[in-house]
């Protein structure tokens, strides 16, 4: 009888052990599922956060490239284009911490190359293959989720290649977009194609998409117009502009030396101090900008100062419908007078004769910092002849005297746009 009882107790111990083991395995499995679920809850938001921020910054880069290239198409100054595009990225960069306050977020952009800038820009439209690009490395830490040292290379580039063209205005070209891995993808939805010849813009009258990023576009051009050296500009659906130049010789397909139209170099003239004179008041118009300031003293009514181009015009320059002059300027003087009235006249000298292109009167305010003044007028002539000197004349109009007019010079600042 006692043996039977001992056997029953042994079986009970074994059964209890089995039940306990099953319970422990069940508990371990439940804990594992809870842990996995908690990991999913913990890490899924960081994936979404990283994707949201990087995607938004990628869109910001695309828009910045669009703004930069649109500026470049007007000023032909890469530094001015960089400033325009950089303003958008800096605004985005400053606004981001406030949007994600409390995440312990730290964002930086890696310095690109030897320039010391954290965003790289590359705009080159001087050949039959042109490119507009922006690139950077986006770095991010998020303390809340333990994310550290995330680095994402970002690049947006639009490339245009002129394949061939005819004297009658038909151009075949290819336009592609690339990302961080530099794999170019065809663009099938361009917004606009324009052809610039001697400062005149021609819009496409017909366009056909051939596939793989290739287009055949027809422009309506005057008879016997030489297309050599003309500039093709294509605008993508995102607003990014890319340009390429048809080589100087006519006909054929996009090989050979890429000649350039010298007229295009004269589209924008920058106002700059004259380097080879001792007096800082002297100034001239240069094709290349110089740092510094111009201070033409217009002490008395009808005092004037004249700036002139270093070189003569290489060819006849066809002017646009409007001449635009931008002055970064201010007026300084002790006393109560708050401004100076100035006549700004643009002219050219050809074979010893002065011909006025147009003029505008402006009032420049007294200030300690420069303001931007924009003047526009329709030119009184359609063409500036070859071998001309372009001059800018500033004349004081008000009846006061004294004071100093400051014109701020440098890349992207005081300038004249002829077309």
TORKOL-4160 file (C-alpha; in steps of 0.2 Angstrom, whole numbers, padded with zeros to 4 digits, m for minus):
419
<pt num="1" X="0000" Y="0000" Z="0000"/>
<pt num="2" X="0014" Y="0012" Z="0004"/>
<pt num="3" X="0023" Y="0007" Z="m0012"/>
<pt num="4" X="0007" Y="0012" Z="m0022"/>
<pt num="5" X="0007" Y="0029" Z="m0013"/>
<pt num="6" X="0025" Y="0032" Z="m0017"/>
<pt num="7" X="0022" Y="0029" Z="m0035"/>
<pt num="8" X="0007" Y="0041" Z="m0035"/>
<pt num="9" X="0017" Y="0054" Z="m0027"/>
<pt num="10" X="0031" Y="0052" Z="m0040"/>
<pt num="11" X="0019" Y="0053" Z="m0055"/>
<pt num="12" X="0011" Y="0069" Z="m0047"/>
<pt num="13" X="0029" Y="0077" Z="m0046"/>
<pt num="14" X="0032" Y="0072" Z="m0064"/>
<pt num="15" X="0015" Y="0079" Z="m0070"/>
<pt num="16" X="0018" Y="0095" Z="m0060"/>
<pt num="17" X="0035" Y="0097" Z="m0068"/>
<pt num="18" X="0027" Y="0095" Z="m0085"/>
<pt num="19" X="0014" Y="0108" Z="m0082"/>
<pt num="20" X="0027" Y="0120" Z="m0075"/>
<pt num="21" X="0038" Y="0118" Z="m0090"/>
<pt num="22" X="0023" Y="0120" Z="m0102"/>
<pt num="23" X="0018" Y="0136" Z="m0092"/>
<pt num="24" X="0036" Y="0143" Z="m0093"/>
<pt num="25" X="0037" Y="0139" Z="m0112"/>
<pt num="26" X="0021" Y="0148" Z="m0114"/>
<pt num="27" X="0027" Y="0163" Z="m0103"/>
<pt num="28" X="0043" Y="0164" Z="m0113"/>
<pt num="29" X="0034" Y="0164" Z="m0130"/>
<pt num="30" X="0022" Y="0178" Z="m0123"/>
<pt num="31" X="0036" Y="0188" Z="m0117"/>
<pt num="32" X="0045" Y="0186" Z="m0134"/>
<pt num="33" X="0029" Y="0192" Z="m0143"/>
<pt num="34" X="0027" Y="0207" Z="m0132"/>
<pt num="35" X="0046" Y="0211" Z="m0134"/>
<pt num="36" X="0044" Y="0210" Z="m0153"/>
<pt num="37" X="0029" Y="0220" Z="m0153"/>
<pt num="38" X="0037" Y="0234" Z="m0142"/>
<pt num="39" X="0052" Y="0234" Z="m0154"/>
<pt num="40" X="0040" Y="0237" Z="m0169"/>
<pt num="41" X="0032" Y="0251" Z="m0159"/>
<pt num="42" X="0049" Y="0258" Z="m0155"/>
<pt num="43" X="0057" Y="0257" Z="m0172"/>
<pt num="44" X="0043" Y="0260" Z="m0184"/>
<pt num="45" X="0041" Y="0278" Z="m0181"/>
<pt num="46" X="0060" Y="0282" Z="m0183"/>
<pt num="47" X="0059" Y="0274" Z="m0201"/>
<pt num="48" X="0044" Y="0285" Z="m0205"/>
<pt num="49" X="0053" Y="0300" Z="m0198"/>
<pt num="50" X="0069" Y="0298" Z="m0208"/>
<pt num="51" X="0059" Y="0295" Z="m0224"/>
<pt num="52" X="0048" Y="0310" Z="m0221"/>
<pt num="53" X="0063" Y="0322" Z="m0218"/>
<pt num="54" X="0075" Y="0315" Z="m0231"/>
<pt num="55" X="0061" Y="0315" Z="m0244"/>
<pt num="56" X="0056" Y="0333" Z="m0239"/>
<pt num="57" X="0074" Y="0339" Z="m0241"/>
<pt num="58" X="0076" Y="0330" Z="m0258"/>
<pt num="59" X="0061" Y="0340" Z="m0264"/>
<pt num="60" X="0069" Y="0356" Z="m0256"/>
<pt num="61" X="0085" Y="0352" Z="m0266"/>
<pt num="62" X="0075" Y="0350" Z="m0282"/>
<pt num="63" X="0066" Y="0367" Z="m0279"/>
<pt num="64" X="0082" Y="0375" Z="m0275"/>
<pt num="65" X="0090" Y="0369" Z="m0291"/>
<pt num="66" X="0075" Y="0376" Z="m0300"/>
<pt num="67" X="0077" Y="0393" Z="m0292"/>
<pt num="68" X="0096" Y="0393" Z="m0295"/>
<pt num="69" X="0095" Y="0389" Z="m0313"/>
<pt num="70" X="0081" Y="0401" Z="m0316"/>
<pt num="71" X="0092" Y="0415" Z="m0309"/>
<pt num="72" X="0106" Y="0409" Z="m0319"/>
<pt num="73" X="0096" Y="0410" Z="m0335"/>
<pt num="74" X="0094" Y="0428" Z="m0332"/>
<pt num="75" X="0110" Y="0434" Z="m0324"/>
<pt num="76" X="0123" Y="0421" Z="m0331"/>
<pt num="77" X="0132" Y="0422" Z="m0315"/>
<pt num="78" X="0134" Y="0406" Z="m0305"/>
<pt num="79" X="0137" Y="0415" Z="m0289"/>
<pt num="80" X="0121" Y="0424" Z="m0290"/>
<pt num="81" X="0112" Y="0408" Z="m0294"/>
<pt num="82" X="0120" Y="0399" Z="m0279"/>
<pt num="83" X="0114" Y="0413" Z="m0267"/>
<pt num="84" X="0097" Y="0411" Z="m0274"/>
<pt num="85" X="0096" Y="0392" Z="m0272"/>
<pt num="86" X="0105" Y="0393" Z="m0255"/>
<pt num="87" X="0092" Y="0404" Z="m0248"/>
<pt num="88" X="0079" Y="0391" Z="m0249"/>
<pt num="89" X="0089" Y="0377" Z="m0242"/>
<pt num="90" X="0094" Y="0388" Z="m0227"/>
<pt num="91" X="0076" Y="0392" Z="m0223"/>
<pt num="92" X="0072" Y="0374" Z="m0224"/>
<pt num="93" X="0086" Y="0370" Z="m0213"/>
<pt num="94" X="0082" Y="0383" Z="m0200"/>
<pt num="95" X="0063" Y="0378" Z="m0199"/>
<pt num="96" X="0066" Y="0360" Z="m0197"/>
<pt num="97" X="0070" Y="0359" Z="m0178"/>
<pt num="98" X="0054" Y="0368" Z="m0173"/>
<pt num="99" X="0044" Y="0356" Z="m0183"/>
<pt num="100" X="0051" Y="0341" Z="m0174"/>
<pt num="101" X="0054" Y="0349" Z="m0157"/>
<pt num="102" X="0057" Y="0336" Z="m0143"/>
<pt num="103" X="0065" Y="0323" Z="m0153"/>
<pt num="104" X="0083" Y="0328" Z="m0149"/>
<pt num="105" X="0086" Y="0330" Z="m0167"/>
<pt num="106" X="0103" Y="0336" Z="m0174"/>
<pt num="107" X="0105" Y="0339" Z="m0192"/>
<pt num="108" X="0120" Y="0344" Z="m0202"/>
<pt num="109" X="0126" Y="0344" Z="m0220"/>
<pt num="110" X="0143" Y="0338" Z="m0225"/>
<pt num="111" X="0156" Y="0350" Z="m0233"/>
<pt num="112" X="0157" Y="0346" Z="m0251"/>
<pt num="113" X="0175" Y="0347" Z="m0259"/>
<pt num="114" X="0187" Y="0361" Z="m0256"/>
<pt num="115" X="0174" Y="0375" Z="m0257"/>
<pt num="116" X="0170" Y="0374" Z="m0239"/>
<pt num="117" X="0151" Y="0375" Z="m0243"/>
<pt num="118" X="0139" Y="0362" Z="m0237"/>
<pt num="119" X="0130" Y="0361" Z="m0253"/>
<pt num="120" X="0138" Y="0359" Z="m0270"/>
<pt num="121" X="0132" Y="0367" Z="m0286"/>
<pt num="122" X="0137" Y="0364" Z="m0304"/>
<pt num="123" X="0130" Y="0373" Z="m0318"/>
<pt num="124" X="0138" Y="0371" Z="m0335"/>
<pt num="125" X="0129" Y="0375" Z="m0351"/>
<pt num="126" X="0144" Y="0380" Z="m0362"/>
<pt num="127" X="0145" Y="0365" Z="m0373"/>
<pt num="128" X="0133" Y="0354" Z="m0383"/>
<pt num="129" X="0131" Y="0344" Z="m0367"/>
<pt num="130" X="0125" Y="0354" Z="m0353"/>
<pt num="131" X="0121" Y="0350" Z="m0334"/>
<pt num="132" X="0112" Y="0358" Z="m0319"/>
<pt num="133" X="0116" Y="0349" Z="m0303"/>
<pt num="134" X="0115" Y="0351" Z="m0284"/>
<pt num="135" X="0122" Y="0339" Z="m0272"/>
<pt num="136" X="0126" Y="0336" Z="m0253"/>
<pt num="137" X="0127" Y="0323" Z="m0239"/>
<pt num="138" X="0113" Y="0324" Z="m0226"/>
<pt num="139" X="0118" Y="0319" Z="m0209"/>
<pt num="140" X="0106" Y="0316" Z="m0194"/>
<pt num="141" X="0105" Y="0311" Z="m0176"/>
<pt num="142" X="0089" Y="0308" Z="m0167"/>
<pt num="143" X="0092" Y="0305" Z="m0148"/>
<pt num="144" X="0074" Y="0300" Z="m0144"/>
<pt num="145" X="0076" Y="0284" Z="m0154"/>
<pt num="146" X="0095" Y="0282" Z="m0152"/>
<pt num="147" X="0098" Y="0285" Z="m0171"/>
<pt num="148" X="0116" Y="0291" Z="m0173"/>
<pt num="149" X="0127" Y="0295" Z="m0188"/>
<pt num="150" X="0115" Y="0293" Z="m0202"/>
<pt num="151" X="0122" Y="0300" Z="m0218"/>
<pt num="152" X="0113" Y="0300" Z="m0234"/>
<pt num="153" X="0121" Y="0306" Z="m0251"/>
<pt num="154" X="0109" Y="0317" Z="m0261"/>
<pt num="155" X="0111" Y="0323" Z="m0278"/>
<pt num="156" X="0099" Y="0330" Z="m0291"/>
<pt num="157" X="0106" Y="0333" Z="m0309"/>
<pt num="158" X="0098" Y="0337" Z="m0325"/>
<pt num="159" X="0108" Y="0334" Z="m0341"/>
<pt num="160" X="0104" Y="0340" Z="m0359"/>
<pt num="161" X="0113" Y="0333" Z="m0374"/>
<pt num="162" X="0110" Y="0340" Z="m0391"/>
<pt num="163" X="0111" Y="0326" Z="m0403"/>
<pt num="164" X="0109" Y="0335" Z="m0420"/>
<pt num="165" X="0101" Y="0350" Z="m0428"/>
<pt num="166" X="0097" Y="0357" Z="m0445"/>
<pt num="167" X="0098" Y="0374" Z="m0453"/>
<pt num="168" X="0079" Y="0375" Z="m0454"/>
<pt num="169" X="0078" Y="0375" Z="m0434"/>
<pt num="170" X="0075" Y="0357" Z="m0430"/>
<pt num="171" X="0084" Y="0351" Z="m0415"/>
<pt num="172" X="0085" Y="0333" Z="m0408"/>
<pt num="173" X="0090" Y="0332" Z="m0390"/>
<pt num="174" X="0090" Y="0321" Z="m0375"/>
<pt num="175" X="0086" Y="0326" Z="m0357"/>
<pt num="176" X="0089" Y="0315" Z="m0342"/>
<pt num="177" X="0088" Y="0316" Z="m0323"/>
<pt num="178" X="0100" Y="0308" Z="m0310"/>
<pt num="179" X="0099" Y="0305" Z="m0292"/>
<pt num="180" X="0112" Y="0300" Z="m0279"/>
<pt num="181" X="0119" Y="0285" Z="m0288"/>
<pt num="182" X="0121" Y="0295" Z="m0304"/>
<pt num="183" X="0110" Y="0283" Z="m0314"/>
<pt num="184" X="0102" Y="0294" Z="m0327"/>
<pt num="185" X="0083" Y="0292" Z="m0330"/>
<pt num="186" X="0074" Y="0299" Z="m0345"/>
<pt num="187" X="0063" Y="0314" Z="m0343"/>
<pt num="188" X="0047" Y="0313" Z="m0353"/>
<pt num="189" X="0038" Y="0328" Z="m0347"/>
<pt num="190" X="0048" Y="0344" Z="m0351"/>
<pt num="191" X="0038" Y="0360" Z="m0349"/>
<pt num="192" X="0047" Y="0371" Z="m0361"/>
<pt num="193" X="0061" Y="0372" Z="m0374"/>
<pt num="194" X="0068" Y="0389" Z="m0380"/>
<pt num="195" X="0081" Y="0393" Z="m0392"/>
<pt num="196" X="0092" Y="0409" Z="m0390"/>
<pt num="197" X="0101" Y="0417" Z="m0405"/>
<pt num="198" X="0110" Y="0433" Z="m0403"/>
<pt num="199" X="0099" Y="0438" Z="m0388"/>
<pt num="200" X="0082" Y="0434" Z="m0396"/>
<pt num="201" X="0071" Y="0420" Z="m0389"/>
<pt num="202" X="0062" Y="0408" Z="m0400"/>
<pt num="203" X="0049" Y="0396" Z="m0393"/>
<pt num="204" X="0046" Y="0379" Z="m0401"/>
<pt num="205" X="0032" Y="0378" Z="m0413"/>
<pt num="206" X="0031" Y="0359" Z="m0412"/>
<pt num="207" X="0038" Y="0345" Z="m0401"/>
<pt num="208" X="0038" Y="0326" Z="m0402"/>
<pt num="209" X="0044" Y="0314" Z="m0388"/>
<pt num="210" X="0053" Y="0300" Z="m0396"/>
<pt num="211" X="0055" Y="0290" Z="m0380"/>
<pt num="212" X="0070" Y="0287" Z="m0369"/>
<pt num="213" X="0071" Y="0305" Z="m0365"/>
<pt num="214" X="0074" Y="0311" Z="m0383"/>
<pt num="215" X="0064" Y="0325" Z="m0391"/>
<pt num="216" X="0063" Y="0332" Z="m0409"/>
<pt num="217" X="0058" Y="0350" Z="m0408"/>
<pt num="218" X="0055" Y="0362" Z="m0422"/>
<pt num="219" X="0058" Y="0381" Z="m0420"/>
<pt num="220" X="0051" Y="0394" Z="m0432"/>
<pt num="221" X="0067" Y="0405" Z="m0437"/>
<pt num="222" X="0070" Y="0419" Z="m0449"/>
<pt num="223" X="0077" Y="0414" Z="m0466"/>
<pt num="224" X="0096" Y="0413" Z="m0467"/>
<pt num="225" X="0098" Y="0414" Z="m0448"/>
<pt num="226" X="0115" Y="0405" Z="m0442"/>
<pt num="227" X="0111" Y="0394" Z="m0428"/>
<pt num="228" X="0129" Y="0391" Z="m0424"/>
<pt num="229" X="0133" Y="0396" Z="m0406"/>
<pt num="230" X="0115" Y="0397" Z="m0401"/>
<pt num="231" X="0109" Y="0392" Z="m0384"/>
<pt num="232" X="0095" Y="0379" Z="m0381"/>
<pt num="233" X="0087" Y="0380" Z="m0364"/>
<pt num="234" X="0075" Y="0366" Z="m0358"/>
<pt num="235" X="0064" Y="0368" Z="m0343"/>
<pt num="236" X="0058" Y="0352" Z="m0334"/>
<pt num="237" X="0041" Y="0349" Z="m0325"/>
<pt num="238" X="0050" Y="0354" Z="m0309"/>
<pt num="239" X="0055" Y="0370" Z="m0315"/>
<pt num="240" X="0074" Y="0366" Z="m0317"/>
<pt num="241" X="0082" Y="0374" Z="m0332"/>
<pt num="242" X="0097" Y="0366" Z="m0341"/>
<pt num="243" X="0105" Y="0373" Z="m0356"/>
<pt num="244" X="0117" Y="0367" Z="m0370"/>
<pt num="245" X="0125" Y="0376" Z="m0384"/>
<pt num="246" X="0125" Y="0372" Z="m0403"/>
<pt num="247" X="0143" Y="0372" Z="m0409"/>
<pt num="248" X="0149" Y="0387" Z="m0419"/>
<pt num="249" X="0148" Y="0378" Z="m0436"/>
<pt num="250" X="0131" Y="0374" Z="m0444"/>
<pt num="251" X="0123" Y="0358" Z="m0448"/>
<pt num="252" X="0127" Y="0340" Z="m0443"/>
<pt num="253" X="0127" Y="0332" Z="m0427"/>
<pt num="254" X="0133" Y="0337" Z="m0410"/>
<pt num="255" X="0151" Y="0332" Z="m0411"/>
<pt num="256" X="0166" Y="0343" Z="m0414"/>
<pt num="257" X="0172" Y="0358" Z="m0405"/>
<pt num="258" X="0159" Y="0368" Z="m0395"/>
<pt num="259" X="0160" Y="0385" Z="m0401"/>
<pt num="260" X="0152" Y="0399" Z="m0392"/>
<pt num="261" X="0143" Y="0415" Z="m0396"/>
<pt num="262" X="0153" Y="0430" Z="m0389"/>
<pt num="263" X="0137" Y="0440" Z="m0389"/>
<pt num="264" X="0131" Y="0430" Z="m0374"/>
<pt num="265" X="0145" Y="0435" Z="m0363"/>
<pt num="266" X="0139" Y="0453" Z="m0365"/>
<pt num="267" X="0121" Y="0449" Z="m0360"/>
<pt num="268" X="0124" Y="0455" Z="m0342"/>
<pt num="269" X="0137" Y="0469" Z="m0338"/>
<pt num="270" X="0143" Y="0470" Z="m0320"/>
<pt num="271" X="0147" Y="0487" Z="m0312"/>
<pt num="272" X="0164" Y="0487" Z="m0304"/>
<pt num="273" X="0178" Y="0499" Z="m0298"/>
<pt num="274" X="0192" Y="0502" Z="m0311"/>
<pt num="275" X="0207" Y="0492" Z="m0305"/>
<pt num="276" X="0220" Y="0502" Z="m0314"/>
<pt num="277" X="0216" Y="0520" Z="m0307"/>
<pt num="278" X="0221" Y="0527" Z="m0291"/>
<pt num="279" X="0205" Y="0535" Z="m0286"/>
<pt num="280" X="0191" Y="0524" Z="m0279"/>
<pt num="281" X="0178" Y="0536" Z="m0287"/>
<pt num="282" X="0182" Y="0530" Z="m0304"/>
<pt num="283" X="0172" Y="0515" Z="m0310"/>
<pt num="284" X="0168" Y="0506" Z="m0326"/>
<pt num="285" X="0158" Y="0492" Z="m0333"/>
<pt num="286" X="0167" Y="0475" Z="m0333"/>
<pt num="287" X="0162" Y="0458" Z="m0341"/>
<pt num="288" X="0169" Y="0450" Z="m0325"/>
<pt num="289" X="0163" Y="0457" Z="m0308"/>
<pt num="290" X="0176" Y="0464" Z="m0295"/>
<pt num="291" X="0173" Y="0465" Z="m0276"/>
<pt num="292" X="0172" Y="0482" Z="m0268"/>
<pt num="293" X="0162" Y="0498" Z="m0269"/>
<pt num="294" X="0160" Y="0512" Z="m0281"/>
<pt num="295" X="0158" Y="0529" Z="m0273"/>
<pt num="296" X="0155" Y="0542" Z="m0287"/>
<pt num="297" X="0155" Y="0559" Z="m0279"/>
<pt num="298" X="0140" Y="0569" Z="m0286"/>
<pt num="299" X="0143" Y="0584" Z="m0275"/>
<pt num="300" X="0133" Y="0597" Z="m0285"/>
<pt num="301" X="0118" Y="0598" Z="m0296"/>
<pt num="302" X="0121" Y="0591" Z="m0313"/>
<pt num="303" X="0138" Y="0583" Z="m0308"/>
<pt num="304" X="0140" Y="0567" Z="m0317"/>
<pt num="305" X="0151" Y="0552" Z="m0318"/>
<pt num="306" X="0153" Y="0539" Z="m0332"/>
<pt num="307" X="0158" Y="0521" Z="m0332"/>
<pt num="308" X="0163" Y="0512" Z="m0348"/>
<pt num="309" X="0166" Y="0494" Z="m0353"/>
<pt num="310" X="0184" Y="0488" Z="m0354"/>
<pt num="311" X="0182" Y="0480" Z="m0371"/>
<pt num="312" X="0173" Y="0485" Z="m0387"/>
<pt num="313" X="0158" Y="0474" Z="m0392"/>
<pt num="314" X="0164" Y="0459" Z="m0403"/>
<pt num="315" X="0148" Y="0459" Z="m0414"/>
<pt num="316" X="0132" Y="0468" Z="m0416"/>
<pt num="317" X="0122" Y="0466" Z="m0400"/>
<pt num="318" X="0103" Y="0464" Z="m0403"/>
<pt num="319" X="0094" Y="0471" Z="m0387"/>
<pt num="320" X="0079" Y="0464" Z="m0379"/>
<pt num="321" X="0062" Y="0473" Z="m0377"/>
<pt num="322" X="0067" Y="0479" Z="m0360"/>
<pt num="323" X="0084" Y="0485" Z="m0352"/>
<pt num="324" X="0085" Y="0481" Z="m0334"/>
<pt num="325" X="0098" Y="0489" Z="m0322"/>
<pt num="326" X="0100" Y="0484" Z="m0304"/>
<pt num="327" X="0109" Y="0495" Z="m0292"/>
<pt num="328" X="0113" Y="0490" Z="m0274"/>
<pt num="329" X="0116" Y="0507" Z="m0267"/>
<pt num="330" X="0113" Y="0519" Z="m0253"/>
<pt num="331" X="0116" Y="0538" Z="m0250"/>
<pt num="332" X="0126" Y="0544" Z="m0235"/>
<pt num="333" X="0127" Y="0562" Z="m0228"/>
<pt num="334" X="0127" Y="0571" Z="m0212"/>
<pt num="335" X="0112" Y="0582" Z="m0210"/>
<pt num="336" X="0093" Y="0580" Z="m0213"/>
<pt num="337" X="0093" Y="0577" Z="m0232"/>
<pt num="338" X="0086" Y="0559" Z="m0234"/>
<pt num="339" X="0090" Y="0555" Z="m0252"/>
<pt num="340" X="0098" Y="0559" Z="m0268"/>
<pt num="341" X="0090" Y="0561" Z="m0285"/>
<pt num="342" X="0100" Y="0553" Z="m0299"/>
<pt num="343" X="0097" Y="0551" Z="m0318"/>
<pt num="344" X="0104" Y="0534" Z="m0325"/>
<pt num="345" X="0108" Y="0534" Z="m0343"/>
<pt num="346" X="0114" Y="0520" Z="m0353"/>
<pt num="347" X="0122" Y="0523" Z="m0370"/>
<pt num="348" X="0136" Y="0518" Z="m0382"/>
<pt num="349" X="0150" Y="0526" Z="m0391"/>
<pt num="350" X="0153" Y="0521" Z="m0409"/>
<pt num="351" X="0166" Y="0529" Z="m0421"/>
<pt num="352" X="0167" Y="0544" Z="m0408"/>
<pt num="353" X="0148" Y="0547" Z="m0408"/>
<pt num="354" X="0137" Y="0545" Z="m0392"/>
<pt num="355" X="0121" Y="0536" Z="m0394"/>
<pt num="356" X="0108" Y="0535" Z="m0380"/>
<pt num="357" X="0100" Y="0518" Z="m0377"/>
<pt num="358" X="0088" Y="0524" Z="m0363"/>
<pt num="359" X="0087" Y="0532" Z="m0346"/>
<pt num="360" X="0078" Y="0532" Z="m0330"/>
<pt num="361" X="0077" Y="0544" Z="m0315"/>
<pt num="362" X="0078" Y="0536" Z="m0297"/>
<pt num="363" X="0079" Y="0542" Z="m0279"/>
<pt num="364" X="0091" Y="0533" Z="m0268"/>
<pt num="365" X="0088" Y="0534" Z="m0250"/>
<pt num="366" X="0099" Y="0539" Z="m0236"/>
<pt num="367" X="0104" Y="0523" Z="m0227"/>
<pt num="368" X="0119" Y="0514" Z="m0218"/>
<pt num="369" X="0116" Y="0499" Z="m0228"/>
<pt num="370" X="0113" Y="0496" Z="m0247"/>
<pt num="371" X="0095" Y="0493" Z="m0254"/>
<pt num="372" X="0091" Y="0486" Z="m0271"/>
<pt num="373" X="0085" Y="0498" Z="m0284"/>
<pt num="374" X="0078" Y="0490" Z="m0301"/>
<pt num="375" X="0076" Y="0501" Z="m0316"/>
<pt num="376" X="0068" Y="0496" Z="m0333"/>
<pt num="377" X="0066" Y="0505" Z="m0349"/>
<pt num="378" X="0063" Y="0501" Z="m0367"/>
<pt num="379" X="0078" Y="0504" Z="m0378"/>
<pt num="380" X="0078" Y="0518" Z="m0390"/>
<pt num="381" X="0089" Y="0507" Z="m0402"/>
<pt num="382" X="0087" Y="0489" Z="m0407"/>
<pt num="383" X="0106" Y="0485" Z="m0409"/>
<pt num="384" X="0123" Y="0491" Z="m0402"/>
<pt num="385" X="0135" Y="0491" Z="m0417"/>
<pt num="386" X="0151" Y="0480" Z="m0417"/>
<pt num="387" X="0166" Y="0489" Z="m0409"/>
<pt num="388" X="0156" Y="0500" Z="m0398"/>
<pt num="389" X="0160" Y="0505" Z="m0380"/>
<pt num="390" X="0145" Y="0504" Z="m0368"/>
<pt num="391" X="0144" Y="0518" Z="m0355"/>
<pt num="392" X="0133" Y="0521" Z="m0340"/>
<pt num="393" X="0131" Y="0540" Z="m0335"/>
<pt num="394" X="0125" Y="0545" Z="m0317"/>
<pt num="395" X="0119" Y="0563" Z="m0316"/>
<pt num="396" X="0114" Y="0572" Z="m0300"/>
<pt num="397" X="0097" Y="0580" Z="m0302"/>
<pt num="398" X="0092" Y="0587" Z="m0285"/>
<pt num="399" X="0097" Y="0605" Z="m0279"/>
<pt num="400" X="0106" Y="0600" Z="m0264"/>
<pt num="401" X="0125" Y="0597" Z="m0263"/>
<pt num="402" X="0137" Y="0585" Z="m0254"/>
<pt num="403" X="0135" Y="0568" Z="m0248"/>
<pt num="404" X="0141" Y="0551" Z="m0255"/>
<pt num="405" X="0132" Y="0539" Z="m0267"/>
<pt num="406" X="0138" Y="0521" Z="m0264"/>
<pt num="407" X="0136" Y="0508" Z="m0277"/>
<pt num="408" X="0139" Y="0490" Z="m0270"/>
<pt num="409" X="0149" Y="0479" Z="m0282"/>
<pt num="410" X="0152" Y="0461" Z="m0283"/>
<pt num="411" X="0145" Y="0445" Z="m0290"/>
<pt num="412" X="0126" Y="0445" Z="m0292"/>
<pt num="413" X="0125" Y="0463" Z="m0287"/>
<pt num="414" X="0125" Y="0480" Z="m0297"/>
<pt num="415" X="0122" Y="0475" Z="m0315"/>
<pt num="416" X="0115" Y="0479" Z="m0332"/>
<pt num="417" X="0105" Y="0466" Z="m0342"/>
<pt num="418" X="0104" Y="0470" Z="m0360"/>
<pt num="419" X="0092" Y="0457" Z="m0365"/>
